[in-house]
Amino acid sequence: MLEKLESIAKRYQELDDLMSRPEVVSDYERLQALARERVSIEDLVAKYREYKAAVQSIEETKPMLDDEEMAILVKEELEQLKARRDRLLQEIKFSLLPKDPADNKDVIMEIRAGAGGEEAALFAADLFRMYAHHAQTEGWDVDVISSNETGIGGFKEIIFEIKGKGAYSRLKYERGVHRVQRVPITEAGGRIHTSTTTVAVLPKAEEIEVDIDPDELRIDTFRSQGAGGQHVNKVATTVRITHIPTGIVASCQDERSQTRNKMKAMAVLRARLLDRERQRQYQEVSKARRAQVGTGERSEKIRTYNFPQGRVSDHRINLTLYNLDAILQGELNELIDAIATTEQAKLLEEKVG
């Protein structure tokens, strides 16, 4: 690994030299290509240089242990240097892991009520608010694409987009079945019920990533309907698009404009088709893969929210936190950090092993 890092550091220096040459400076396309390559390894090279400096400092400090008067202070300094060296080495190892090309994409999230009827729909609304609050704290934008509300404030289904740097890299771990245990507002006897809600997290696809033949689409339009089924628009603005070869359907009714609804529905359709292909590729790769946090399947129960005990348990990493209220207000970073760290550690163990 250190040999690989040394070669990367040499390449970084080569790029610096190349980019200063007059013939390269005058060639805009080549200069841009070299600049992109340089940026892609810049952080890794900086960490490697810090690591080498820490190793050198350790070697230079060791002889000072022979000085009895300084031995205690030198020992403390060595412990700090070694801790820094080990931390940098771990960060470098994580940096060398393959990156998900979708990590920097925006996200389309789909939340659907599962088992539990009205209570599941109410919890779907709780989860939507949780993700919306989290997005706000991260500086991301939320845009509702379509929703199917119930009469008492729940959602049978809600689809929305979250736009922001690194949104998919953080939220991709939320995919799966979320279980809630609490006393429903409709329960007169005070009994705890268990309900489930399904969360899908799709990286937003660009048009060039998904080739869709217009002849393979069926586009239907309807008048928008309210929660009780009544028509709320006099014109047909709701758009439903069916991809005939796969049977995948996407619809949008939240905008007043049919054109805007069609654009949003197409964005959902592209994301679902891209996700379908990613899942197919994942299934092929996973046959040979030993370690992963969860399977990424929508049917997998990933987390339980227990209201009587005020706890949230993530079953993939056996983590339980007793701050349910804060998590439902969007404070998800502790959970996401723990899951991401475990995933990276397992990937690293797999790669080394």
C-alpha positions in Angstrom: 0.0 0.0 0.0 2.8 2.4 0.9 4.4 1.8 -2.6 1.1 2.7 -4.2 0.9 5.8 -2.1 4.4 6.8 -3.1 3.6 6.4 -6.8 0.5 8.5 -6.3 2.5 11.2 -4.6 5.0 11.2 -7.5 2.2 11.5 -10.0 0.9 14.5 -8.1 4.3 16.2 -8.4 4.4 15.3 -12.1 1.0 16.9 -12.6 2.3 20.1 -10.9 5.2 20.2 -13.2 3.1 19.5 -16.3 0.6 22.2 -15.5 3.3 24.8 -15.3 4.6 24.2 -18.8 3.8 26.8 -21.4 2.6 24.3 -24.0 0.1 22.8 -21.4 -1.1 26.2 -20.2 -2.0 27.1 -23.7 -3.9 23.9 -24.3 -7.2 24.5 -22.3 -8.6 21.0 -22.6 -5.4 19.3 -21.5 -4.9 21.7 -18.7 -8.5 21.0 -17.4 -8.0 17.2 -17.6 -4.7 17.4 -15.7 -6.4 19.8 -13.1 -9.2 17.3 -12.6 -6.7 14.4 -12.1 -4.8 16.6 -9.6 -7.9 17.4 -7.6 -8.9 13.8 -7.5 -5.7 12.8 -5.6 -5.0 16.0 -3.7 -6.5 15.0 -0.3 -5.0 11.6 -0.4 -1.5 13.0 -1.1 -1.9 15.6 1.7 -2.8 12.8 4.1 0.1 10.7 3.0 2.6 13.6 3.4 1.2 14.1 7.0 1.6 10.4 7.6 5.3 10.4 6.5 5.9 13.5 8.6 4.5 11.7 11.6 6.6 8.6 11.0 9.7 10.8 10.6 9.0 12.7 13.9 8.6 9.4 15.7 12.0 8.2 14.5 13.6 11.5 15.4 12.1 11.5 18.9 12.9 8.0 19.9 16.6 8.6 20.7 15.5 11.3 23.2 14.1 8.5 25.5 17.7 8.0 26.6 17.6 11.3 28.5 16.3 10.4 31.9 15.2 13.9 32.7 13.1 14.2 29.5 11.9 10.6 29.3 8.4 11.2 30.7 7.7 14.1 28.4 9.2 12.3 25.4 7.1 9.2 26.1 3.9 11.3 26.1 5.0 13.0 22.8 5.7 9.6 21.2 2.3 8.3 22.2 0.6 11.4 20.6 2.7 11.0 17.4 1.9 7.3 17.2 -1.8 8.0 17.7 -1.7 10.6 14.9 0.2 8.2 12.6 -2.3 5.4 13.2 -5.3 7.8 12.6 -3.8 9.0 9.4 -3.1 5.5 8.2 -6.7 4.5 8.8 -8.0 7.6 6.9 -5.7 6.8 4.0 -7.0 3.2 3.9 -10.5 4.5 3.8 -9.6 6.9 1.0 -8.3 4.1 -1.1 -11.6 2.2 -1.0 -13.6 2.4 -4.3 -16.1 5.2 -4.3 -19.8 4.8 -5.2 -20.1 7.0 -8.4 -23.6 8.0 -7.2 -22.4 9.5 -3.9 -22.5 13.1 -5.0 -25.9 12.8 -6.7 -29.1 14.4 -5.5 -31.7 11.9 -4.0 -35.2 10.9 -4.8 -36.8 9.3 -1.7 -40.0 7.3 -1.6 -41.8 6.6 1.7 -44.7 4.2 1.7 -46.9 3.0 4.5 -46.6 -0.7 5.1 -48.3 -3.0 7.6 -50.4 -1.1 10.2 -53.0 0.8 8.2 -53.5 4.4 9.4 -50.8 4.2 12.0 -48.2 3.2 9.3 -49.4 6.2 7.2 -48.9 8.5 10.2 -45.4 7.2 10.7 -44.7 7.7 7.0 -45.5 11.4 7.7 -43.1 11.4 10.7 -40.3 10.0 8.6 -40.9 12.6 5.9 -40.6 15.4 8.5 -37.5 13.7 10.0 -35.7 13.7 6.6 -37.0 17.2 5.8 -35.6 18.5 9.1 -32.3 16.7 8.5 -32.0 18.2 5.0 -32.6 21.6 6.4 -29.8 21.3 8.9 -27.4 20.0 6.1 -28.3 22.9 3.9 -30.1 20.7 1.4 -33.3 21.6 -0.5 -36.5 19.4 -0.4 -39.0 19.3 -3.2 -42.1 17.2 -3.0 -42.8 15.3 -6.2 -46.1 13.6 -5.3 -48.0 12.5 -2.3 -51.1 10.5 -1.3 -52.4 11.8 1.9 -54.8 10.2 4.4 -57.6 12.1 6.2 -55.8 12.5 9.5 -52.4 13.7 8.4 -50.6 10.6 7.3 -49.2 9.6 3.9 -50.0 6.3 2.1 -47.1 7.4 -0.1 -44.9 10.5 -0.5 -42.1 10.9 -3.1 -39.7 13.8 -2.8 -36.3 15.0 -4.0 -33.4 16.2 -1.8 -30.9 18.3 -3.5 -27.5 18.9 -2.0 -23.8 18.0 -2.1 -23.3 14.4 -0.9 -27.0 13.8 -0.2 -27.0 10.3 -1.6 -23.7 9.4 0.1 -25.4 10.0 3.5 -29.0 9.0 2.9 -28.4 5.8 1.0 -28.2 3.9 4.3 -31.9 4.8 5.0 -33.2 2.4 2.4 -35.3 -0.5 3.9 -38.1 -1.2 6.3 -38.5 1.2 9.3 -40.6 -0.3 12.1 -42.4 1.8 14.8 -43.7 0.6 18.1 -46.1 2.9 19.9 -49.7 3.4 21.0 -51.6 4.8 18.0 -53.8 7.8 18.5 -56.7 5.6 17.2 -56.1 3.0 20.0 -58.5 3.5 22.9 -57.1 0.6 25.0 -53.6 2.0 25.2 -52.0 -1.1 23.6 -48.7 -0.8 21.8 -48.9 -1.6 18.1 -46.2 -2.4 15.6 -46.3 -0.9 12.2 -43.9 -0.6 9.3 -43.0 1.9 6.6 -40.8 1.4 3.6 -38.2 3.9 2.5 -36.6 3.8 -0.9 -33.5 6.0 -1.7 -32.7 6.5 -5.3 -29.8 8.5 -6.8 -31.2 11.0 -9.2 -30.4 10.0 -12.7 -29.3 12.4 -15.5 -30.9 12.0 -18.9 -27.6 10.7 -20.4 -27.4 7.9 -17.8 -30.7 6.3 -18.7 -31.6 5.8 -22.4 -35.4 5.9 -22.6 -37.1 5.4 -26.0 -40.1 7.7 -26.1 -41.9 5.0 -28.1 -41.7 2.8 -25.1 -43.6 5.2 -22.9 -47.3 5.5 -22.2 -48.3 8.9 -20.8 -51.7 9.4 -19.2 -53.1 12.6 -17.7 -55.8 13.1 -15.1 -57.3 15.8 -12.9 -55.6 16.0 -9.5 -57.5 14.5 -6.6 -57.5 15.4 -2.9 -57.3 13.1 0.1 -60.9 12.2 -0.1 -60.8 11.4 -3.8 -62.5 14.6 -4.9 -61.1 16.5 -7.9 -59.3 19.6 -6.9 -58.4 20.8 -10.4 -60.7 21.4 -13.4 -57.9 20.7 -15.9 -55.9 17.5 -16.3 -52.5 18.2 -14.7 -51.7 14.9 -13.0 -49.3 12.9 -15.2 -48.7 9.2 -15.1 -45.8 7.7 -17.2 -45.5 4.0 -17.8 -42.3 2.4 -19.1 -43.8 -0.4 -21.1 -40.8 -2.8 -21.3 -40.4 -2.9 -17.5 -43.9 -1.9 -16.3 -42.4 0.8 -14.0 -44.8 3.6 -13.4 -44.1 7.1 -12.2 -46.6 9.9 -11.6 -46.8 13.5 -10.3 -49.7 15.7 -9.3 -48.2 18.3 -6.9 -47.6 21.0 -9.5 -50.4 23.0 -11.2 -48.6 22.7 -14.5 -48.9 19.5 -16.6 -45.5 20.2 -18.1 -43.8 20.5 -14.6 -45.6 17.3 -13.4 -44.3 15.5 -16.5 -40.7 16.7 -15.9 -40.9 15.5 -12.3 -42.5 12.1 -13.2 -39.7 11.6 -15.8 -37.1 12.3 -13.1 -38.7 9.6 -10.9 -38.9 7.2 -13.8 -35.2 7.7 -14.7 -34.2 7.2 -11.0 -36.2 4.0 -10.8 -34.7 2.6 -14.0 -31.2 3.5 -12.9 -31.8 1.9 -9.5 -33.1 -1.2 -11.2 -29.9 -1.5 -13.1 -27.8 -0.7 -10.0 -29.6 -3.4 -8.1 -29.0 -5.9 -10.9 -25.3 -5.1 -10.9 -25.3 -5.3 -7.1 -26.8 -8.8 -7.1 -24.1 -10.0 -9.4 -21.3 -8.5 -7.3 -22.8 -9.5 -4.0 -22.5 -13.2 -4.8 -18.7 -12.9 -4.4 -18.9 -10.3 -1.6 -18.6 -11.4 2.1 -19.2 -8.2 4.1 -21.7 -5.5 3.8 -23.9 -3.5 6.2 -27.4 -4.7 5.1 -28.4 -5.8 1.6 -29.9 -2.5 0.5 -33.2 -4.4 -0.2 -36.4 -2.6 0.4 -37.8 -5.6 2.2 -35.0 -5.6 4.9 -36.0 -4.4 8.3 -33.2 -1.9 9.2 -34.5 0.1 12.2 -37.0 0.1 15.0 -38.4 3.3 16.7 -39.7 2.4 20.1 -41.8 5.2 21.6 -42.5 3.8 25.1 -38.8 3.4 25.8 -37.7 6.4 23.7 -35.1 4.4 21.8 -34.0 3.8 18.2 -32.3 0.6 17.3 -30.5 0.0 14.0 -30.4 -3.7 13.5 -27.6 -3.8 10.9 -25.0 -2.6 13.3 -26.6 -3.5 16.6 -26.7 0.1 17.7 -29.3 1.5 20.2 -29.7 5.2 21.0 -32.1 6.6 23.6 -32.7 9.9 21.8 -35.8 9.2 19.8 -37.2 12.7 19.9 -34.0 14.2 18.6 -33.7 11.7 15.8 -37.3 12.4 14.7 -36.3 16.1 14.6 -33.7 15.2 12.0 -30.6 14.7 14.2 -29.5 11.7 12.1 -25.7 12.2 11.9 -24.8 10.0 14.8 -26.7 7.1 13.3 -25.5 7.7 9.8 -21.8 8.1 10.9 -22.0 4.8 12.8 -23.4 2.9 9.8 -21.0 4.5 7.3 -18.0 3.8 9.5 -19.1 0.1 10.0 -19.6 -0.2 6.2 -16.1 1.2 5.5 -14.5 -1.0 8.1 -16.1 -4.1 6.6 -15.1 -3.1 3.1 -11.6 -2.5 4.3 -11.5 -5.9 6.0 -12.8 -7.6 2.9 -10.3 -5.8 0.7 -7.3 -6.7 2.9 -8.6 -10.2 3.5 
